Amino acid sequence: MNIKDSIKKLPLWKNEISIDSITGGITNQNFLVTDGQKKYFVRIGEDIFEHLVIRKNEIIASQAASLANIAPKLIYSSKGVIVFEYIKSVTYNSELVIKNLDKIIKIIKNIHIEIPKFIIGDPPLFWVFHVVRHYSNFLKENNSPYIKKLDELIIKSDQLNKIASPYEIVFCHNDFLPANFIENENKVWVVDWEYAGFNTPLFDLGGLASNNEFSNEQEIYLLENYFDQKISAEKMSKYLAIKCASLLRETLWSMTSEITSKIDFNYKKYTDENLNKFEDEFKKIQK
């Protein structure tokens, strides 16, 4: 049975449905389903163990985000399938993220504070230093062309862990690419919860800054308005270490995708870009 036939057999439709593919998914397939006068966003994806993507955890996080009015309303879920209410919206780019930074800071605070109130069952966890080591082990086991770099990267990861500890733990989205923010009628929603889980808030803040090419002034604005205070040298040091770790995680994600992904995307170039960013940021920390 193909994917569209599987969608047609979902038990929530009231009418004969139409299904249109939505492009852009890297680790899943997305569809717009029209059922009479109503439209739905259907997200299809299996577990991806090499990336620690567990769809059960994504459903838990998506449901909590929906109940917290941060993600679109979740209508239905089953193994490998999530159905959301479709919201006609503008998808953000980095320019819109920066333009609407005050809104986004408020949303990040709500994610960190409100979503845990709605988490049901096993709490999803995303711990960047475990993720980095997991990727390193996977790459070694699969004869990655980057094997000679991995031990040095793990040593650097351990150094970052020491700088950034001890940790405050909140519930994080963990993947603040600009396209994961969408806006409809002046409300910003957050989508794509497959990496969501408990983590340090600095990971969300560092990921937002690095994914959207924030200037130093914009980073300071982000931190001071998130924490509602001037940022101490110690807090800045921890932030920079976690930001650096987020770049390392993105680098290893891309190295792994070079081996496993069947999507037509230049992962080698993406690996090189992120590795260079990581090395540049790590040098700043060492100064």
N, C-alpha and C positions, 0 to 999 in steps of 0.2 A: 504494500500500500504506500503511495507517495504522500508527501507532507500535506498537500492540499486536500486529498481524500481523508486524511486523518483529522484535519481541521473541520471538515464537513460533518464528521461523526461526533464532534463534541456535543454534549447534551444540553447546551444552553441556548441554542438557536431557536427562534420562533418562526422563521420564514426560510425560504430558499435564499441562500447567501451568495454573495460575490466575494472573491478573494483576489487581492492585488498584492504583489510583492513590494516590499519596502527595502531599498538598498541601504547599505551602510554597516550592517552587522558584521563584526569580525569573528566573534565566537558564538554567534547564534544566527537564526534566520527570523526575519520580521515580516509580518503581513498586516494589511488593512482589510478587515472583514466588514462588509456592509450587510446588516440584517434588518430589512425593512427601512425604517427611518433612523436606525441607530448604527453607529460605527464603533468598531473595536480594534484595538492594537493587540495582535497575537504574537507572542515571542516564543520561539521554539529552540531548544538547545539541550544537549545531553551533558552529563558530567564530563569535565575535562581535567583528568587527574594530574596531568603534568603541570597545569596552571592552578591547581587547587580550587578549581571552580566546581562547587557542589550545588546542584540545582535546588536541592531541598533547602539549603541555607539561603539561596537567592529568594525562594518563595517566602521564607520566614521574614527576611528583611523587607521584601517588597510589600508584604501584607502589613507589616508594622509601619512602613513609610506611608502607605495608603491611608491607614487609620489615623496617622498623625497629620494628614492633609499636606504631605510634602511630596508624595508621588501621586500620579493619577490613580483613580479608584481601581482596585483590583477586583475583577468580576469573577474569575474562575482560575483554579490552578490544579494541575495533576502532574504526574511525572513527566518532566521535560517540556511542560506547557504552562505559560502564564498568559492570561487574557486581561487586558486593562481597558477601561473606558478610553476611547480615542479622544484626544484633545488636539484640535487644529491649532498649530502653534508655530512660533519662530524658533528655530534651533540656534543656539548661541555659537558664536565664534569668540576668539580671544578678545577682540575689540569690544564685543558686547559684555563679556565677563568684566572687563575693567570698567566700562561705562556704568555698569550696574553693581559695582562692588559692594556698596552699602547693603543692597538687598541680599546679595549672596552671603555676606558675613552673617546677617540675621538668620538666613536659612541654615547655614552651617551650625550655628548655635542651636537651632531647633532640632537639627538632626542629632547632635550630640546629647541633647538634654531630653527631648521628647520621645524619640523612637524607642529607647529602652523600656518605656512604660507599656509598649505594645508588643514586645518580643514574647513569643510563645514557644515553649519547648527548648531544645538545646541551644545555648547562645552561640551564634557564629563568632569565630575569632579570626582576625587577620593580624599576624605578627610578622612585621616586615623582615626581621632578622632570621626567623625560621624560614620564611618564604625564600630568602636569598640562599640559605644553605640547602633547602630542598632543590632549587634550580641547579645549584652547583653539583649536587649529587646526580641529578638527572642528566646533566650535560656530560659528566664524566662517564656515566654508564652508557651513554649513547654516542661516544666518540666524537664529541663536538670539536670543530676546528679551533675552538677557544680554550681547550683544556689547559694549555700552558699558562693562561692568564688567571685561572680560577682560584688557585691557592692564594695568590696575592690579593685578589678581590675579597676573599673570605677574611684574610687578615685585616684588611681595611674595614670590612663590615663589623668585625669584632671591636675595632677601635671606635667606630661610630657608636656602637651599642654602649660602650663604657662612657663616652662623652654625654650621651643623651639620657642615661639613667640617673635617678629613679624616674618612674613614669606616672603621669596621670592617665587613667584609662576611661574612655568614653566610647559611645557607639559611633563608628565612622562609616562614611561611604567608600572611601579608599580608592576612588577612581575619578577624580575631578577633571576629566577632559572637558573642554568647552562644550562639546556637543551633548554632554549629559545634563545640561541645563536647557530647558525649553520655556518659552513664555507665551501665555495666552491671556489677553485682556488684562495686562499689567500684573499678572501673577506668575511667578517663576516656579516651575516644578523641577524636580530632580528625578532622573530616570537611570536605569541600568544599575541594578543593585547586586550584581553577581560576585563582587569582591567585598561586599559590605560585612562588617563585623567589628567587634570590640578591638580598640587600638588606641594609641596616643593621638590626641587632637592635632598634634604637630604634624602628623602624617597627612591629614587632610589639608592643612594650611600649606605645608611645603609642596604637596602635589599640585594644589591649585596654582601656586606661584610658579613652579617650574613648568607646568603644562601650558601656562598662558604667558610666559616670558615677562613676568613682573620685573619692573625696575626695583632697585634697592629702596627707593622712597615708597613705592607701592607695597613692598613687603612690610616695611615698618608700619605703614598705615593699616594694613591687614592685621598684623599682630596686635597693635595697640587698640584697635577697635574690637577685635575678638576678645581680648583679655580685659578691656576697659581700664588700662593703665599703661604707664610708660614701661618699656621692655628693658629688663635688666640685662647686663652682660651675660649672666648665667643662662637666662631664658633664651637669649639670642643664640648662644653657643649650642644649646640643646636643639633649637629649631633648625639651625644650619646643618647639624649632624643628621637629623631625621630627613630633611630635604635632600641631603646627599644620599641617604639610604634609599629614598624613593626613586632617585635617578638610577641607582644601582639595581634596584628591583626591576625597573622598566627595561634596563639594558639586558638583564638575564632573561626577562620575559621574551624579549625579541630574539636573543640567542636561541632560546628553546623553540620559538616559533619558526625559526629558520629550518629546524629539523622536522617539525610536526605539522605545520600549517599547509593546507592545500589552497589557500586563498592567494590570488594574484596580487601580491604586495611586496615591495622591495624591503624585506626585513633586514637584509645586510646593511643597507644604507641607514635604516632606522637604528640598528645596533650601533653602528659607528657614531651616529649623531649623539645618541644617549651616553655612550661610553666616553666620548669627548667631554660632554657636559659634566658627567660624573667626575672625571679626572680634574677638570677645572675647579669644580666646587670643593673637591677633596683637598686640593692644593691650598685653597683659601682657609680651610679649617686648620691646616697644619702650620699656618703662619703665626 
